[in-house]
Amino acid sequence: MSILVNKDTKLLVQGITGRDGQFHAGRMKEYGTNIVAGTSPGKGGQEVNGIPVFDTVSDAVKKTGANTSIIFVPAAFAADAILEASYAGIDLVIAISEGVPIQDMIRVNSIIKQNGTKLIGPNCPGLITPDEALVGILPGMIFKKGNIGLMSRSGTLTYEVVNMLTMNGLGQSTVVGIGGDPVAGLYYQEILEMYENDPETEAVVLIGEIGGDAEEQAAEYIAQHMTKPVVSFIAGQTAPPGKRMGHAGAIISSGAGTAEEKIKAFAKANVPVAKEPSEIPGLLKEKLAKATS
């Protein structure tokens, strides 16, 4: 069944006539994603890679039945693009745009929750259900169909860990890059619940990083609600206080959000934390063996 996206996803690409939109629309379509439309104001009636372009999301939804949108527009316009998709009835929005103002996202999140729209991102690589749908900028060739769910705040670590899983014969059900911004859409707890309820997911990898308390909240949720094995990795385990790691949300302040605190929280939830990403496949195999013994 997977989570969030699958072969039945009808994808709309907002900003499809731009450089990034065109390039990644082509890659997603080549992977097999069902892209039904794109939007670019003033360019309705054109085609990009054989994909029809509409002026508005509303028109695209009415004429194609699009239910998922991916956003490739400049940061200054990303909030409005998310809201346009939400008001048009899109169920799931993936915002790739980087540098979206925090104030914009605070406003957007409150509105889309009222509309019942799910959001991944912004500043994220997207998500993939292998062999069914690639919605984002992830390198599709490293993924393999399987039963491991993976979610991550870091895009590059996602690729590294997935490649290790695939090389060790551990395929993936759905991989979600949630992004590293301090204010974003769906986060660990919501996605953990989806994995828990997904019959195709047998175990979960959670990749976190220093800054904030999202991992601590996830550990508490795992302890109370998860029956499936979970393993983790925390990036920035040797980072000094105040160090920024490339993500706006990956900052330690006043002693909060340290790797040590996150590791302790996961230990209490019986979630092993890898010291290096290369340890993750082995930890997963141990957890799966115990779960079936």
C-alpha positions, 0 to 999 in steps of 0.5 A: 500500500505504501504511504502518501504516493503510489501508482495512483498518484496524479501529480501536478507540477507547479512552476513546470516551465522554469528550469528546475520544474522542466528538468525534474518533471522530465526525470519524474515522468521518466521514472514512471510517475503519473504527471497529469499537468503543470502550471505556469501563469500566462503559459496555459495551453503549452506542453512541457515534456508532453505534459499539458500546462495550465494557468492555474491549479484550479483549472488543472485540477478540474481538467485532470483530476490532479490530487498531488502537487510539487512546487518548483517556484522561487521562495518568495512565491512558494507560500502562495503556491502552497495555498493555491494548491490547497484551495484548489483541493489538492490532497498532498503538496510537496514544496521543494523551494528553499529559503521560504520565510518562517513567517510565511510557513507559520501562516500557511500551516494554519490555513492548510490544516483547516483545508485538510491539505498535507504538506511535505517541506519546504526545503525538502527533496520530496519522497518516493515509493519505489517502482511506483512514484517519484515526487521530488529530486531524489535519485531514483536509481538507488531505490529498491522496492521493499519493506523499510520506511525511511524519513529524514531531515537531511536530503544527502543523508537520505541518499547515502542511507538508502544506497546502503540499504539497497546494497544490503538487500533492504528495499524501501516501502516509502522514503520521505524527505521532510526537510530541515526548516524549523517550520514545515509540514508533516513531521516525524510523528505524523509519518511514523503513524502512517508507517505503523498503519502501512502493511507494507512497512515492516521497520522504520529508519529515522534520520535526525539531526541536531537542533530543535526537539522533533526527535525527542517528540518522535522518541516519545511517540515511538515508545507509546505507539509504535509496534514496528522496529525503529532505528535511528541516526543523528547527524551532528553528534560531534557538533559544538554548541551554536553550530549551524549544519546547513539547515535553518532548523539544525542549530543548538541553542542554550544547550537544547537540541543536542545529539546527546539529548536525542540519543538518550531519548531514543534509548529510552524508547528502545531505538538504537542510534547508529554511530555511523550511517554504515551501521544502519543496515546491521541494526535493522537486520538485528531488529527485524530478526528479534521481531520475527523470533 
